[in-house]
């Protein structure tokens, strides 16, 4: 079956660093996405990994290990506006992208 | 502003009603998607259209009927829904459907009474 696991909730402090993990077991793999979704809003694209390694984009970085079926999203210098849900998603080939249930991140002052 | 708009933003309907959700993308994309997002559950892919042709129907009940008249517009026609169909319905688009970033609309919050 297809499965994407990520923690349900995390809490971190403003200015700190947080790592959100994602593990996946899918029948195919054509890349892994991270999306951010604020409450009541649309998901917005954060990052895409298709090769192993780290992709850095400003305060956000995403890592992929295809052999381990593992990814993480690293958020640095946390800000209050980073409080949101973070969705891990895998394109399994063709037109299908499977999403995890999301990790709700709470950033406290 | 993501370039993908959805109307209505909120909808309350009875189980015997017929209603339609509309999605429009202004990004020049060729692929459009319908997703269902229920509380604390992953986004579920419902339908995919690529160049107006349906390429995916993820075992969706026939009470949901999609329509894609052109690459910019996507509809979801609803009839005889059940209370468990209450959810956020998200539309998305991408340039092509393979390994491309999807751009999401704000969603329609549907409540079935």
Backbone of each chain as ProteinMPNN parsed JSONL, in Angstrom:
{"seq_chain_A": "XXXXXXXXXXXXXXXXXXXXXXXXXXXXXXXXXXXXXXXXXXXXXXXXXXXXXXXXXXXXXXXXXXXXXXXXXXXXXXXXXXXXXXXXXXXXXXXXXXXXXXXXXXXXX", "coords_chain_A": {"N_chain_A": [[0.818, -1.192, 0.0], [0.217, 2.371, -0.1], [1.82, 4.793, 1.788], [2.319, 7.572, 3.855], [4.008, 9.041, 6.452], [4.006, 11.386, 9.041], [4.739, 13.491, 11.875], [1.997, 14.417, 14.005], [1.682, 16.833, 15.409], [3.799, 19.604, 16.343], [5.738, 21.663, 18.508], [7.509, 24.682, 18.791], [9.962, 27.202, 19.603], [9.992, 30.703, 18.99], [12.534, 31.92, 16.854], [14.053, 29.668, 17.055], [15.203, 26.433, 15.733], [13.537, 23.986, 13.808], [12.808, 20.616, 12.965], [10.98, 18.767, 10.729], [9.91, 15.592, 10.207], [9.435, 13.093, 7.649], [8.32, 10.029, 6.526], [8.071, 7.607, 3.945], [6.291, 5.134, 2.084], [5.867, 4.008, -0.939], [4.471, 2.939, -4.092], [5.701, 3.903, -6.297], [8.108, 6.443, -7.19], [8.526, 9.751, -7.861], [9.496, 12.074, -6.975], [9.508, 14.321, -4.146], [7.486, 16.507, -2.317], [7.154, 19.436, -0.298], [4.638, 21.238, 1.286], [3.175, 24.221, 2.578], [0.523, 25.021, 4.732], [-1.583, 27.372, 5.904], [-4.076, 27.836, 8.401], [-7.3, 27.521, 7.126], [-6.539, 28.299, 4.623], [-5.117, 27.93, 1.264], [-2.886, 25.221, 0.392], [0.57, 25.96, -0.072], [3.425, 25.838, -2.178], [6.58, 24.716, -1.006], [9.028, 23.226, -1.309], [10.894, 20.941, -3.416], [12.166, 17.755, -3.881], [14.021, 15.455, -5.713], [16.324, 14.087, -6.058], [18.779, 12.553, -3.904], [19.814, 14.263, -0.961], [20.396, 17.626, 0.254], [18.346, 20.433, -0.115], [18.46, 23.848, -0.157], [16.683, 26.746, 0.696], [16.57, 29.785, 1.465], [15.306, 30.368, 4.667], [14.3, 27.871, 4.841], [14.939, 24.405, 4.444], [15.185, 21.296, 2.708], [15.475, 17.802, 2.918], [16.356, 14.707, 1.399], [16.328, 11.157, 1.409], [16.311, 8.624, -0.641], [16.79, 5.878, -0.495], [16.176, 5.287, 2.102], [13.59, 6.058, 2.258], [12.863, 8.586, 3.279], [12.452, 11.907, 4.427], [13.114, 15.27, 5.434], [11.988, 18.457, 6.609], [13.504, 21.445, 7.296], [13.286, 24.173, 9.341], [14.558, 27.3, 9.952], [15.417, 29.954, 12.266], [12.851, 30.538, 13.398], [9.664, 32.053, 12.949], [6.701, 33.713, 14.136], [4.79, 33.642, 12.159], [5.284, 31.282, 10.907], [3.763, 29.353, 12.022], [1.732, 26.808, 11.154], [0.329, 24.209, 9.053], [2.329, 21.585, 7.778], [2.777, 19.881, 4.872], [3.738, 16.801, 3.639], [4.403, 15.32, 0.553], [4.246, 12.873, -2.017], [5.026, 12.313, -5.354], [3.9, 9.707, -7.165], [4.243, 8.906, -9.677], [3.316, 9.671, -12.998], [0.184, 11.103, -12.871], [-0.369, 11.149, -10.208], [-0.24, 12.309, -6.939], [0.513, 11.709, -3.636], [-0.5, 12.623, -0.431], [0.702, 13.274, 2.896], [-0.815, 13.389, 6.19], [-0.169, 15.76, 7.321], [1.722, 18.025, 9.401], [1.103, 19.855, 12.2], [2.457, 22.822, 13.127], [3.279, 24.687, 15.898], [4.348, 27.807, 16.794], [5.795, 29.379, 19.458], [6.106, 32.312, 21.479]], "CA_chain_A": [[0.0, 0.0, 0.0], [0.887, 3.663, -0.122], [1.771, 5.351, 3.13], [3.203, 8.692, 4.189], [3.882, 9.314, 7.889], [4.651, 12.558, 9.611], [4.154, 13.735, 13.199], [0.744, 15.165, 13.957], [1.88, 18.199, 15.913], [5.08, 19.96, 16.941], [5.788, 23.01, 19.074], [8.873, 25.211, 18.847], [10.045, 28.583, 20.084], [10.411, 31.734, 18.031], [13.978, 32.061, 16.731], [14.709, 28.355, 17.118], [15.217, 25.587, 14.538], [12.694, 22.802, 13.954], [12.916, 19.64, 11.871], [9.755, 17.978, 10.562], [10.274, 14.385, 9.478], [8.434, 12.435, 6.814], [8.73, 8.751, 5.951], [7.092, 7.204, 2.942], [6.359, 3.833, 1.406], [4.987, 4.17, -2.098], [4.735, 1.992, -5.171], [6.573, 4.587, -7.243], [8.636, 7.696, -6.651], [8.91, 10.713, -8.892], [9.814, 13.334, -6.316], [8.831, 14.593, -2.881], [7.157, 17.916, -2.152], [6.67, 19.982, 0.965], [3.725, 22.366, 1.152], [2.758, 24.887, 3.816], [-0.897, 25.376, 4.696], [-2.12, 28.085, 7.053], [-5.465, 27.476, 8.693], [-8.302, 28.147, 6.279], [-5.969, 28.767, 3.357], [-4.652, 26.908, 0.33], [-1.484, 24.811, 0.509], [1.499, 26.642, -0.977], [4.643, 25.063, -2.417], [7.81, 25.099, -0.317], [10.241, 22.614, -1.839], [10.783, 19.721, -4.215], [13.395, 16.946, -3.936], [13.911, 14.218, -6.479], [17.598, 13.415, -5.833], [19.205, 12.544, -2.506], [20.591, 15.411, -0.51], [19.768, 18.775, 0.888], [18.012, 21.603, -0.929], [18.284, 24.983, 0.737], [15.98, 27.887, 0.114], [16.358, 30.767, 2.529], [15.212, 29.794, 6.023], [13.785, 26.512, 4.731], [15.747, 23.409, 3.741], [14.542, 19.992, 2.666], [16.43, 16.714, 2.72], [15.761, 13.457, 0.916], [17.076, 9.919, 1.248], [15.393, 7.711, -1.323], [17.006, 4.499, -0.038], [15.529, 5.148, 3.406], [12.204, 6.529, 2.209], [12.851, 9.562, 4.376], [12.696, 13.313, 4.122], [12.777, 16.221, 6.497], [11.923, 19.891, 6.336], [14.177, 22.167, 8.368], [12.928, 25.581, 9.385], [15.478, 28.034, 10.818], [15.015, 31.301, 12.703], [11.396, 30.46, 13.367], [8.868, 33.247, 13.173], [5.329, 33.37, 14.518], [4.017, 33.381, 10.948], [5.547, 29.917, 10.456], [2.741, 28.473, 12.59], [0.94, 26.328, 10.017], [0.502, 22.78, 8.797], [3.327, 21.292, 6.748], [2.337, 18.67, 4.204], [4.706, 16.038, 2.857], [3.667, 14.695, -0.545], [5.089, 12.111, -2.943], [4.5, 11.994, -6.676], [4.185, 8.283, -7.347], [4.354, 8.655, -11.103], [2.177, 10.153, -13.764], [-0.641, 12.189, -12.381], [-0.766, 10.919, -8.822], [0.541, 12.775, -5.805], [-0.089, 11.262, -2.376], [-0.168, 13.538, 0.641], [0.593, 12.906, 4.296], [-1.884, 14.093, 6.906], [0.306, 17.079, 7.711], [2.23, 18.29, 10.743], [0.742, 21.202, 12.66], [3.54, 23.447, 13.869], [2.929, 25.851, 16.719], [5.519, 28.588, 17.189], [5.455, 30.189, 20.62], [7.036, 33.427, 21.755]], "C_chain_A": [[0.855, 1.246, 0.0], [0.741, 4.287, 1.26], [2.773, 6.482, 3.291], [2.947, 9.05, 5.646], [4.642, 10.566, 8.268], [3.999, 12.835, 10.95], [2.919, 14.625, 13.086], [0.939, 16.624, 14.354], [3.302, 18.38, 16.433], [4.967, 21.382, 17.475], [7.244, 23.441, 19.153], [8.808, 26.68, 19.246], [10.523, 29.513, 18.984], [11.938, 31.883, 18.043], [14.735, 30.746, 16.7], [14.704, 27.673, 15.749], [14.31, 24.386, 14.802], [12.834, 21.91, 12.736], [11.646, 18.793, 11.847], [10.086, 16.792, 9.67], [9.103, 13.812, 8.698], [9.034, 11.117, 6.323], [7.637, 8.283, 4.999], [7.366, 5.793, 2.44], [5.351, 3.912, 0.262], [5.402, 3.215, -3.202], [5.643, 2.599, -6.229], [7.064, 5.876, -6.608], [9.124, 8.569, -7.795], [9.207, 12.069, -8.274], [8.973, 13.544, -5.069], [8.671, 16.098, -2.723], [6.878, 18.224, -0.684], [5.808, 21.204, 0.646], [3.441, 22.928, 2.541], [1.29, 25.257, 3.68], [-1.297, 26.067, 5.996], [-3.592, 27.751, 7.184], [-6.421, 28.244, 7.787], [-7.787, 28.637, 4.946], [-5.517, 27.599, 2.478], [-3.234, 26.472, 0.671], [-0.631, 25.586, -0.487], [2.815, 25.876, -1.014], [5.82, 25.615, -1.638], [9.051, 24.54, -1.007], [9.926, 21.341, -2.595], [12.135, 19.039, -4.219], [13.128, 15.72, -4.785], [15.206, 13.406, -6.364], [17.956, 13.481, -4.356], [19.992, 13.808, -2.182], [19.726, 16.523, 0.021], [19.554, 19.892, -0.123], [17.733, 22.756, 0.028], [17.647, 26.141, 0.007], [15.662, 28.858, 1.242], [16.341, 30.116, 3.901], [14.771, 28.336, 6.001], [14.768, 25.626, 3.956], [14.985, 22.1, 3.746], [15.569, 18.952, 2.267], [15.695, 15.475, 2.255], [16.787, 12.332, 0.936], [16.125, 8.902, 0.636], [15.562, 6.281, -0.827], [16.316, 4.251, 1.297], [14.059, 5.549, 3.374], [11.952, 7.608, 3.241], [13.158, 10.954, 3.85], [12.497, 14.13, 5.389], [12.755, 17.633, 5.948], [12.509, 20.596, 7.544], [13.811, 23.639, 8.271], [13.84, 26.284, 10.406], [14.889, 29.392, 11.179], [13.49, 31.429, 12.681], [10.738, 31.795, 13.686], [7.44, 32.814, 13.495], [4.508, 32.996, 13.28], [4.274, 31.984, 10.378], [4.586, 28.907, 11.08], [1.767, 28.096, 11.475], [1.039, 24.807, 10.005], [1.492, 22.598, 7.655], [3.022, 19.909, 6.175], [3.476, 18.073, 3.398], [3.923, 15.291, 1.78], [4.636, 14.025, -1.502], [4.363, 11.938, -4.266], [4.905, 10.556, -6.974], [4.319, 7.911, -8.818], [3.126, 9.158, -11.818], [1.465, 11.279, -13.059], [-0.951, 12.092, -10.895], [0.242, 11.468, -7.828], [-0.198, 12.379, -4.542], [0.419, 12.164, -1.27], [-0.193, 12.841, 2.0], [-0.486, 13.745, 4.955], [-1.462, 15.472, 7.387], [0.789, 17.139, 9.145], [1.857, 19.712, 11.125], [1.871, 21.731, 13.539], [3.023, 24.668, 14.606], [4.228, 26.543, 17.119], [5.1, 29.505, 18.323], [6.529, 31.23, 20.873], [8.01, 33.081, 22.865]], "O_chain_A": [[2.081, 1.172, 0.09], [-0.351, 4.302, 1.827], [3.936, 6.356, 2.907], [1.812, 9.328, 6.034], [5.785, 10.767, 7.856], [2.843, 12.469, 11.164], [2.815, 15.467, 12.194], [0.417, 17.531, 13.705], [3.929, 17.431, 16.903], [4.201, 22.196, 16.96], [8.111, 22.656, 19.537], [7.749, 27.307, 19.226], [11.356, 29.145, 18.156], [12.554, 31.961, 19.106], [15.917, 30.709, 16.36], [14.268, 28.245, 14.751], [14.318, 23.832, 15.901], [12.963, 22.392, 11.611], [11.291, 18.174, 12.849], [10.493, 16.962, 8.521], [7.939, 14.02, 9.042], [10.132, 11.1, 5.767], [6.449, 8.526, 5.214], [8.507, 5.335, 2.382], [4.139, 3.886, 0.478], [6.538, 2.743, -3.241], [6.289, 1.868, -6.98], [6.508, 6.343, -5.614], [9.997, 8.19, -8.576], [9.176, 13.091, -8.958], [7.868, 13.014, -4.95], [9.604, 16.864, -2.964], [6.421, 17.364, 0.068], [6.186, 22.072, -0.141], [3.465, 22.208, 3.539], [0.861, 25.75, 2.636], [-1.347, 25.439, 7.054], [-4.264, 27.426, 6.206], [-6.354, 29.47, 7.697], [-8.505, 29.314, 4.211], [-5.534, 26.441, 2.897], [-2.454, 27.272, 1.188], [-1.058, 25.839, -1.614], [3.259, 25.334, -0.002], [6.042, 26.825, -1.606], [10.008, 25.271, -1.265], [8.859, 20.746, -2.446], [13.147, 19.67, -4.526], [12.127, 15.028, -4.598], [15.197, 12.188, -6.547], [17.489, 14.367, -3.639], [20.729, 14.342, -3.012], [18.517, 16.386, 0.209], [20.455, 20.247, -0.882], [16.88, 22.655, 0.91], [18.004, 26.476, -1.123], [14.619, 28.762, 1.888], [17.269, 29.389, 4.254], [14.856, 27.641, 7.013], [15.347, 26.043, 2.952], [14.226, 21.819, 4.674], [16.415, 19.181, 1.403], [14.561, 15.22, 2.658], [17.941, 12.507, 0.545], [15.238, 8.382, 1.313], [14.583, 5.54, -0.745], [15.914, 3.125, 1.588], [13.357, 5.391, 4.373], [10.97, 7.565, 3.981], [13.993, 11.149, 2.967], [11.789, 13.711, 6.305], [13.414, 17.953, 4.958], [12.073, 20.38, 8.675], [14.008, 24.27, 7.232], [13.882, 25.905, 11.576], [13.997, 29.907, 10.505], [12.929, 32.312, 12.031], [11.181, 32.549, 14.553], [7.024, 31.702, 13.17], [3.634, 32.133, 13.35], [3.567, 31.546, 9.471], [4.593, 27.733, 10.708], [1.069, 28.949, 10.926], [1.73, 24.202, 10.824], [1.491, 23.36, 6.689], [3.009, 18.908, 6.892], [4.098, 18.749, 2.58], [2.888, 14.692, 2.072], [5.719, 14.547, -1.769], [3.223, 11.475, -4.302], [6.09, 10.227, -7.028], [4.487, 6.741, -9.159], [2.016, 9.075, -11.293], [2.072, 12.287, -12.694], [-1.733, 12.892, -10.38], [1.426, 11.134, -7.873], [-1.384, 12.67, -4.386], [1.616, 12.438, -1.176], [-0.996, 11.938, 2.233], [-1.006, 14.69, 4.361], [-2.3, 16.266, 7.814], [0.319, 16.39, 10.001], [2.25, 20.665, 10.452], [2.192, 21.145, 14.572], [2.413, 25.561, 14.018], [5.106, 25.922, 17.717], [4.176, 30.306, 18.181], [7.697, 31.05, 20.526], [8.856, 33.901, 23.221]]}, "seq_chain_B": "XXXXXXXXXXXXXXXXXXXXXXXXXXXXXXXXXXXXXXXXXXXXXXXXXXXXXXXXXXXXXXXXXXXXXXXXXXXXXXXXXXXXXXXXXXXXXXXXXXXXXXXXXXXXXXXXX", "coords_chain_B": {"N_chain_B": [[-1.99, 35.668, -3.509], [-2.717, 33.061, -5.606], [-3.348, 32.562, -8.208], [-5.251, 30.729, -8.744], [-8.616, 30.4, -8.532], [-11.584, 29.812, -6.627], [-15.047, 29.172, -6.43], [-18.224, 28.593, -4.856], [-16.86, 30.005, -1.774], [-17.805, 29.011, 0.561], [-20.292, 26.568, 1.271], [-23.454, 25.37, 2.006], [-25.502, 22.602, 1.94], [-28.413, 20.563, 1.426], [-29.117, 17.032, 1.529], [-30.565, 16.368, -0.689], [-30.111, 18.276, -2.533], [-28.771, 19.859, -5.546], [-25.705, 21.053, -6.522], [-22.949, 23.081, -7.743], [-19.401, 23.275, -7.837], [-16.925, 25.641, -8.67], [-13.88, 26.152, -10.401], [-11.174, 28.142, -11.406], [-8.274, 28.757, -13.263], [-5.579, 30.998, -13.739], [-3.095, 30.72, -14.793], [-2.142, 29.607, -17.068], [-1.849, 26.883, -17.13], [-1.914, 23.311, -17.896], [-2.947, 21.116, -16.614], [-5.411, 20.095, -14.274], [-6.834, 19.634, -11.007], [-8.961, 17.962, -8.63], [-9.227, 17.852, -5.146], [-10.054, 16.347, -2.002], [-10.259, 17.455, 1.302], [-10.44, 16.361, 4.437], [-10.987, 16.811, 7.954], [-8.04, 16.412, 9.788], [-7.139, 14.454, 8.104], [-5.293, 13.127, 5.283], [-4.869, 14.992, 2.217], [-7.023, 13.971, -0.329], [-6.768, 12.757, -3.523], [-9.072, 13.326, -6.078], [-9.944, 13.724, -8.831], [-8.236, 14.078, -11.982], [-7.469, 16.204, -14.643], [-6.017, 16.526, -17.808], [-5.08, 18.614, -20.328], [-7.847, 18.965, -20.819], [-8.803, 16.384, -20.776], [-9.966, 13.675, -18.857], [-7.826, 12.042, -16.694], [-7.471, 10.711, -14.352], [-9.518, 9.042, -12.056], [-10.174, 8.668, -8.943], [-11.561, 6.384, -7.802], [-13.968, 7.646, -7.093], [-17.185, 8.302, -5.727], [-20.208, 8.271, -7.717], [-21.871, 10.384, -7.188], [-20.39, 12.617, -7.239], [-19.491, 14.607, -9.869], [-17.277, 15.471, -12.286], [-16.361, 18.19, -14.485], [-14.685, 19.487, -17.268], [-14.457, 21.987, -19.226], [-12.532, 23.472, -20.583], [-8.965, 24.158, -20.527], [-8.691, 26.007, -18.529], [-10.8, 26.01, -16.782], [-12.621, 24.24, -14.308], [-15.089, 22.131, -13.05], [-17.071, 20.843, -10.35], [-19.694, 18.882, -10.017], [-22.339, 18.355, -7.81], [-24.507, 16.026, -6.3], [-27.151, 14.589, -4.419], [-25.632, 14.249, -2.005], [-23.883, 12.975, 0.922], [-23.745, 13.347, 4.531], [-21.12, 12.726, 5.333], [-19.634, 13.635, 3.281], [-19.014, 16.195, 3.762], [-16.515, 18.582, 3.798], [-13.362, 20.187, 2.97], [-12.971, 21.255, -0.267], [-10.542, 21.225, -2.586], [-9.121, 22.795, -5.364], [-6.589, 22.427, -7.809], [-3.81, 23.328, -9.948], [-1.385, 22.561, -12.5], [1.561, 22.925, -14.57], [2.32, 20.77, -16.281], [1.262, 17.409, -15.685], [3.059, 15.728, -14.534], [5.276, 15.292, -12.004], [5.243, 17.982, -11.272], [5.041, 21.142, -9.619], [2.134, 21.858, -7.825], [-0.415, 24.284, -7.858], [-2.59, 25.639, -5.623], [-6.059, 26.423, -5.18], [-8.133, 28.451, -2.936], [-10.08, 26.835, -1.879], [-13.304, 25.264, -1.307], [-15.447, 25.296, 1.334], [-17.471, 22.816, 2.303], [-20.579, 21.918, 3.626], [-22.709, 19.357, 4.362], [-25.984, 18.786, 5.098]], "CA_chain_B": [[-2.804, 35.314, -4.693], [-2.037, 31.944, -6.253], [-3.747, 32.432, -9.599], [-6.323, 29.745, -8.848], [-9.769, 30.884, -7.767], [-12.663, 28.847, -6.442], [-16.324, 29.687, -5.933], [-18.201, 29.526, -3.735], [-15.895, 29.675, -0.728], [-18.536, 28.23, 1.562], [-21.539, 26.042, 0.726], [-24.247, 24.477, 2.841], [-26.529, 22.002, 1.11], [-29.103, 19.387, 1.912], [-28.743, 15.805, 0.832], [-31.3, 16.228, -1.95], [-29.785, 19.398, -3.421], [-27.732, 19.773, -6.584], [-24.905, 22.273, -6.565], [-21.69, 22.938, -8.481], [-18.231, 24.038, -7.43], [-16.213, 26.133, -9.845], [-12.463, 26.478, -10.248], [-10.594, 28.797, -12.585], [-6.851, 29.065, -13.087], [-5.118, 32.078, -14.618], [-1.651, 30.495, -14.853], [-1.781, 28.99, -18.337], [-1.511, 25.479, -16.908], [-2.652, 22.337, -18.689], [-3.521, 20.066, -15.769], [-6.211, 20.575, -13.146], [-7.093, 18.565, -10.052], [-9.843, 18.132, -7.471], [-8.858, 17.13, -3.938], [-10.921, 16.468, -0.826], [-9.488, 17.528, 2.539], [-11.246, 16.216, 5.643], [-10.25, 17.162, 9.166], [-7.003, 15.503, 10.275], [-6.865, 13.405, 7.122], [-4.508, 13.631, 4.141], [-5.568, 15.375, 0.993], [-7.339, 12.821, -1.178], [-6.951, 13.091, -4.922], [-10.352, 12.839, -6.611], [-9.918, 13.695, -10.301], [-7.214, 14.846, -12.679], [-7.683, 16.48, -16.06], [-4.84, 17.018, -18.506], [-5.562, 19.076, -21.628], [-9.307, 18.769, -20.813], [-9.17, 14.975, -20.744], [-9.836, 13.096, -17.524], [-6.782, 11.021, -16.658], [-7.559, 9.985, -13.092], [-10.724, 9.049, -11.24], [-9.656, 7.882, -7.83], [-12.675, 5.627, -7.199], [-14.86, 8.622, -6.469], [-18.607, 7.967, -5.947], [-20.809, 8.954, -8.866], [-22.57, 11.605, -6.766], [-19.471, 13.69, -7.614], [-19.335, 14.534, -11.315], [-16.431, 16.573, -12.723], [-16.484, 18.681, -15.859], [-13.572, 20.363, -17.619], [-14.756, 22.476, -20.576], [-11.283, 23.935, -21.198], [-7.834, 23.993, -19.596], [-8.705, 27.022, -17.475], [-11.974, 25.867, -15.924], [-12.943, 22.905, -13.802], [-16.293, 22.137, -12.211], [-17.429, 19.62, -9.64], [-21.143, 18.877, -9.826], [-22.668, 17.582, -6.615], [-25.926, 15.688, -6.159], [-27.484, 13.576, -3.402], [-24.463, 14.013, -1.156], [-24.064, 12.452, 2.266], [-23.073, 14.189, 5.53], [-19.674, 12.438, 5.376], [-18.976, 14.357, 2.184], [-18.632, 17.517, 4.268], [-15.048, 18.681, 3.772], [-12.825, 21.272, 2.15], [-12.675, 20.768, -1.619], [-9.481, 22.058, -3.137], [-8.757, 22.68, -6.771], [-5.181, 22.764, -8.052], [-3.386, 23.227, -11.344], [0.055, 22.486, -12.738], [1.896, 23.108, -15.972], [2.038, 19.431, -16.769], [0.813, 16.655, -14.519], [4.082, 14.818, -14.037], [6.316, 15.865, -11.147], [5.199, 19.442, -11.318], [4.435, 21.817, -8.487], [0.732, 22.176, -7.977], [-0.857, 25.548, -7.281], [-3.914, 25.37, -5.078], [-7.025, 27.462, -4.883], [-8.432, 28.593, -1.509], [-10.976, 25.78, -1.439], [-14.71, 25.471, -0.961], [-15.812, 24.575, 2.562], [-18.8, 22.253, 2.055], [-21.283, 21.275, 4.73], [-23.903, 18.644, 3.902], [-26.88, 18.565, 6.244]], "C_chain_B": [[-2.091, 34.215, -5.489], [-2.398, 31.821, -7.711], [-4.803, 31.376, -9.813], [-7.471, 30.209, -7.942], [-10.847, 29.805, -7.708], [-13.901, 29.567, -5.92], [-17.323, 28.551, -5.841], [-17.128, 29.148, -2.717], [-16.532, 28.823, 0.364], [-19.86, 27.79, 0.943], [-22.178, 25.116, 1.748], [-25.353, 23.918, 1.967], [-27.164, 20.798, 1.79], [-28.775, 18.193, 1.05], [-29.466, 15.648, -0.498], [-30.964, 17.318, -2.957], [-28.818, 19.001, -4.534], [-27.007, 21.11, -6.605], [-23.647, 22.002, -7.371], [-20.61, 23.809, -7.874], [-17.477, 24.426, -8.702], [-14.774, 26.45, -9.482], [-11.975, 27.106, -11.548], [-9.124, 29.085, -12.311], [-6.403, 30.037, -14.174], [-3.618, 31.951, -14.871], [-1.199, 29.875, -16.171], [-1.392, 27.525, -18.205], [-2.394, 24.551, -17.74], [-3.337, 21.255, -17.865], [-4.27, 20.695, -14.605], [-6.675, 19.386, -12.322], [-8.223, 18.962, -9.089], [-9.324, 17.252, -6.34], [-9.944, 17.333, -2.886], [-10.022, 16.486, 0.409], [-10.446, 17.488, 3.726], [-10.369, 16.48, 6.852], [-9.304, 16.039, 9.563], [-6.758, 14.318, 9.36], [-6.025, 13.971, 5.989], [-5.409, 14.119, 3.025], [-5.794, 14.119, 0.155], [-7.547, 13.297, -2.603], [-8.262, 12.495, -5.41], [-10.256, 12.646, -8.128], [-8.728, 14.5, -10.809], [-7.643, 15.007, -14.126], [-6.394, 17.026, -16.641], [-5.279, 17.366, -19.93], [-7.037, 18.702, -21.823], [-9.735, 17.31, -20.756], [-8.973, 14.419, -19.331], [-8.824, 11.952, -17.562], [-6.803, 10.209, -15.372], [-8.956, 10.144, -12.503], [-10.411, 8.093, -10.112], [-10.782, 7.192, -7.07], [-13.641, 6.539, -6.455], [-16.315, 8.227, -6.736], [-19.229, 8.825, -7.036], [-21.622, 10.183, -8.472], [-21.678, 12.85, -6.949], [-19.203, 13.555, -9.115], [-18.499, 15.713, -11.795], [-16.727, 16.966, -14.168], [-15.341, 19.643, -16.123], [-13.775, 20.864, -19.05], [-13.537, 23.006, -21.321], [-10.189, 23.875, -20.144], [-7.846, 24.987, -18.447], [-9.82, 26.828, -16.455], [-12.227, 24.419, -15.554], [-14.134, 23.03, -12.88], [-16.394, 20.804, -11.478], [-18.916, 19.708, -9.324], [-21.496, 17.887, -8.719], [-24.156, 17.267, -6.587], [-26.089, 14.516, -5.211], [-26.274, 13.223, -2.553], [-24.874, 13.499, 0.219], [-23.349, 13.366, 3.269], [-21.561, 13.953, 5.587], [-18.906, 13.057, 4.223], [-18.594, 15.777, 2.585], [-17.115, 17.582, 4.408], [-14.661, 19.968, 3.072], [-12.455, 20.676, 0.795], [-11.712, 21.752, -2.272], [-9.276, 21.751, -4.607], [-7.275, 23.058, -6.9], [-4.902, 22.687, -9.541], [-1.878, 23.094, -11.397], [0.306, 22.588, -14.223], [1.674, 21.816, -16.748], [1.724, 18.607, -15.542], [1.907, 15.795, -13.906], [5.151, 15.592, -13.275], [6.367, 17.385, -11.194], [4.559, 19.985, -10.061], [2.985, 22.132, -8.786], [0.42, 23.481, -7.249], [-2.317, 25.389, -6.887], [-4.769, 26.628, -4.987], [-7.342, 27.464, -3.392], [-9.406, 27.545, -0.984], [-12.405, 26.235, -1.255], [-15.0, 24.627, 0.266], [-17.257, 24.124, 2.414], [-19.348, 21.591, 3.31], [-22.562, 20.652, 4.184], [-24.759, 18.298, 5.116], [-27.85, 17.427, 5.985]], "O_chain_B": [[-0.985, 34.425, -5.986], [-1.782, 31.016, -8.409], [-5.218, 31.141, -10.948], [-7.295, 30.382, -6.736], [-10.993, 28.997, -8.625], [-13.807, 30.457, -5.075], [-17.285, 27.632, -6.659], [-16.55, 28.065, -2.807], [-15.862, 28.014, 1.006], [-20.478, 28.538, 0.186], [-21.54, 24.207, 2.28], [-26.071, 24.678, 1.318], [-26.545, 20.117, 2.607], [-28.215, 18.335, -0.037], [-29.026, 14.876, -1.35], [-31.455, 17.306, -4.086], [-28.15, 17.968, -4.475], [-27.631, 22.167, -6.697], [-23.312, 20.851, -7.652], [-20.866, 24.936, -7.45], [-17.399, 23.663, -9.665], [-14.488, 26.951, -8.395], [-12.319, 26.658, -12.642], [-8.773, 29.599, -11.248], [-6.781, 29.927, -15.34], [-2.943, 32.946, -15.133], [-0.007, 29.642, -16.371], [-0.691, 26.984, -19.06], [-3.46, 24.937, -18.22], [-4.214, 20.554, -18.368], [-3.832, 21.689, -14.026], [-6.883, 18.289, -12.84], [-8.411, 20.139, -8.781], [-9.021, 16.075, -6.535], [-10.651, 18.34, -2.878], [-9.134, 15.646, 0.551], [-11.169, 18.449, 3.989], [-9.145, 16.38, 6.774], [-9.698, 14.877, 9.665], [-6.229, 13.294, 9.791], [-6.044, 15.18, 5.757], [-6.564, 13.709, 2.909], [-4.884, 13.314, -0.044], [-8.402, 14.144, -2.863], [-8.539, 11.315, -5.192], [-10.46, 11.545, -8.639], [-8.276, 15.455, -10.177], [-8.121, 14.063, -14.754], [-5.75, 17.886, -16.041], [-5.791, 16.509, -20.651], [-7.418, 18.183, -22.873], [-10.932, 17.03, -20.693], [-7.948, 14.662, -18.694], [-8.95, 11.019, -18.356], [-6.214, 9.13, -15.311], [-9.503, 11.246, -12.459], [-10.386, 6.875, -10.291], [-10.945, 7.381, -5.864], [-14.07, 6.243, -5.34], [-16.648, 7.853, -7.861], [-18.823, 9.968, -7.249], [-22.024, 10.953, -9.344], [-22.146, 13.982, -6.83], [-18.741, 12.51, -9.575], [-18.959, 16.853, -11.724], [-17.264, 16.184, -14.953], [-15.055, 20.515, -15.302], [-13.309, 20.225, -19.994], [-13.507, 22.994, -22.552], [-10.465, 23.57, -18.984], [-7.091, 24.829, -17.488], [-9.785, 27.423, -15.378], [-12.072, 23.506, -16.365], [-14.189, 23.921, -12.032], [-15.874, 19.783, -11.928], [-19.343, 20.496, -8.481], [-21.024, 16.751, -8.695], [-24.979, 18.149, -6.827], [-25.287, 13.582, -5.196], [-25.93, 12.051, -2.398], [-26.035, 13.578, 0.619], [-22.43, 14.089, 2.884], [-20.803, 14.883, 5.862], [-17.677, 13.01, 4.189], [-17.924, 16.48, 1.828], [-16.508, 16.733, 5.06], [-15.516, 20.74, 2.638], [-11.707, 19.701, 0.725], [-12.02, 22.926, -2.477], [-9.261, 20.594, -5.027], [-6.783, 23.918, -6.169], [-5.648, 22.067, -10.298], [-1.177, 23.468, -10.457], [-0.59, 22.373, -15.038], [0.94, 21.779, -17.736], [1.916, 19.095, -14.428], [1.696, 15.19, -12.855], [5.842, 16.441, -13.84], [7.443, 17.981, -11.157], [3.649, 19.374, -9.5], [2.651, 22.614, -9.868], [0.934, 23.74, -6.161], [-3.167, 25.051, -7.711], [-4.276, 27.731, -4.753], [-6.882, 26.589, -2.658], [-9.544, 27.383, 0.229], [-12.686, 27.42, -1.074], [-14.827, 23.408, 0.254], [-18.168, 24.951, 2.401], [-18.664, 20.807, 3.967], [-23.399, 21.347, 3.609], [-24.314, 17.61, 6.035], [-28.672, 17.108, 6.844]]}, "name": "protein", "num_of_chains": 2, "seq": "XXXXXXXXXXXXXXXXXXXXXXXXXXXXXXXXXXXXXXXXXXXXXXXXXXXXXXXXXXXXXXXXXXXXXXXXXXXXXXXXXXXXXXXXXXXXXXXXXXXXXXXXXXXXXXXXXXXXXXXXXXXXXXXXXXXXXXXXXXXXXXXXXXXXXXXXXXXXXXXXXXXXXXXXXXXXXXXXXXXXXXXXXXXXXXXXXXXXXXXXXXXXXXXXXXXXXXXXXXXXXX"}
